[in-house]
Amino acid sequence: MVQKVGFRRRLSISCALLLSAALASLVLPGPSMADTALQPDEGRGVSISAFTFEPATMTVNAGEAVTWVNTDGVPHTSTGALNHQWGQVMTRGESFSYTFDTPGIYAYFCEMHPAMVGTITVVAE
């Protein structure tokens, strides 16, 4: 009986989280807000919208900056997965930039929502 209660509670929480994410995607602005928020001199951009990074994968040249813009109604981070080498909490409308100097593949995620993941591939110029 104890296992059934635990399973039902986890199922209820999962359903509530999915419903919240679905509702948030209906009422929050989409990636176009981030596109207009980024200026050409700020480098390449990633929009945080509806609990996703868009685009989730990106290729940039070494020395190029990537700017994340949070257009969601909840705080997010864009944190480097390896030793948390970059990242900060961003609320709606805030942005964060990081310059990638060394070629390689850099995985990142949202510390508050670990299912949100992305990858930056850095190539030599």
C-alpha positions as CSV (number, residue, x, y, z in Angstrom):
1,M,0.0,0.0,0.0
2,V,2.8,2.4,0.8
3,Q,4.3,1.9,-2.7
4,K,1.0,2.8,-4.3
5,V,0.7,6.0,-2.4
6,G,4.3,7.0,-3.3
7,F,3.7,6.2,-6.9
8,R,0.4,8.2,-7.0
9,R,2.1,11.2,-5.4
10,R,4.9,11.2,-7.9
11,L,2.4,10.8,-10.7
12,S,0.4,13.7,-9.4
13,I,3.5,15.9,-9.1
14,S,4.6,15.0,-12.6
15,C,1.2,15.8,-14.1
16,A,1.1,19.1,-12.3
17,L,4.5,20.1,-13.6
18,L,3.5,19.1,-17.2
19,L,0.3,21.0,-16.9
20,S,2.2,24.1,-15.6
21,A,4.7,23.9,-18.5
22,A,1.9,23.6,-21.0
23,L,0.0,26.5,-19.6
24,A,3.1,28.6,-19.4
25,S,3.8,28.0,-23.1
26,L,0.3,29.3,-24.0
27,V,0.6,32.6,-22.1
28,L,4.3,33.5,-22.4
29,P,5.9,35.1,-25.4
30,G,7.8,32.9,-27.8
31,P,11.4,33.1,-29.1
32,S,10.7,36.2,-31.2
33,M,11.1,38.3,-28.0
34,A,14.7,37.1,-27.6
35,D,15.4,37.7,-31.3
36,T,14.5,41.3,-31.0
37,A,16.3,41.7,-27.7
38,L,19.7,40.6,-29.1
39,Q,21.8,43.2,-30.9
40,P,24.3,42.1,-33.6
41,D,27.3,43.3,-31.5
42,E,26.2,40.9,-28.6
43,G,27.0,37.8,-30.7
44,R,24.8,34.7,-31.2
45,G,21.7,34.2,-29.1
46,V,19.7,31.5,-27.4
47,S,16.2,32.1,-26.3
48,I,14.9,30.5,-23.1
49,S,11.2,30.0,-23.7
50,A,8.6,27.5,-22.5
51,F,11.2,25.6,-20.5
52,T,13.5,25.1,-23.5
53,F,16.6,26.5,-25.0
54,E,16.1,27.6,-28.6
55,P,18.2,26.6,-30.4
56,A,19.2,23.7,-28.2
57,T,22.4,23.1,-30.2
58,M,24.6,25.8,-31.8
59,T,28.0,25.9,-33.5
60,V,30.2,29.1,-33.0
61,N,33.7,30.1,-33.8
62,A,36.3,30.2,-31.0
63,G,36.3,33.7,-29.5
64,E,32.6,34.2,-30.2
65,A,30.1,35.1,-27.5
66,V,26.7,33.5,-27.0
67,T,24.0,35.4,-25.2
68,W,21.1,33.6,-23.5
69,V,17.9,35.7,-23.0
70,N,15.2,34.5,-20.7
71,T,11.7,35.2,-22.1
72,D,10.0,32.8,-19.7
73,G,8.0,34.0,-16.7
74,V,10.2,32.0,-14.3
75,P,13.9,32.2,-13.5
76,H,16.4,30.0,-15.4
77,T,20.1,29.5,-15.7
78,S,22.4,28.5,-18.5
79,T,25.1,26.7,-16.6
80,G,28.1,24.9,-18.1
81,A,27.7,21.2,-17.2
82,L,31.4,20.6,-16.7
83,N,32.4,22.1,-13.3
84,H,29.7,24.8,-13.6
85,Q,32.2,26.9,-15.6
86,W,29.6,29.6,-16.4
87,G,26.0,30.6,-15.7
88,Q,23.8,32.8,-13.5
89,V,20.2,33.1,-12.6
90,M,18.2,35.1,-15.1
91,T,14.6,36.4,-14.5
92,R,12.3,37.3,-17.3
93,G,13.9,39.8,-19.7
94,E,17.4,39.3,-18.4
95,S,20.3,38.0,-20.4
96,F,23.7,36.4,-19.8
97,S,26.7,36.2,-22.2
98,Y,29.7,33.9,-22.3
99,T,32.6,34.0,-24.7
100,F,33.9,30.6,-25.9
101,D,37.6,30.8,-26.4
102,T,38.6,27.2,-26.8
103,P,37.3,24.7,-29.4
104,G,35.3,21.8,-28.0
105,I,31.8,20.7,-27.2
106,Y,30.2,22.4,-24.2
107,A,27.0,21.0,-22.6
108,Y,24.9,23.2,-20.5
109,F,21.6,23.0,-18.5
110,C,19.3,25.0,-16.3
111,E,20.1,24.4,-12.6
112,M,16.5,24.9,-11.6
113,H,15.1,22.7,-14.4
114,P,17.7,20.0,-15.1
115,A,15.7,18.6,-18.0
116,M,16.5,21.8,-19.9
117,V,19.7,21.1,-21.8
118,G,21.7,22.4,-24.7
119,T,25.1,22.1,-26.4
120,I,27.5,24.7,-27.9
121,T,30.1,23.4,-30.3
122,V,33.1,25.7,-30.6
123,V,35.2,25.3,-33.7
124,A,38.6,26.9,-34.5
125,E,38.3,30.1,-36.7
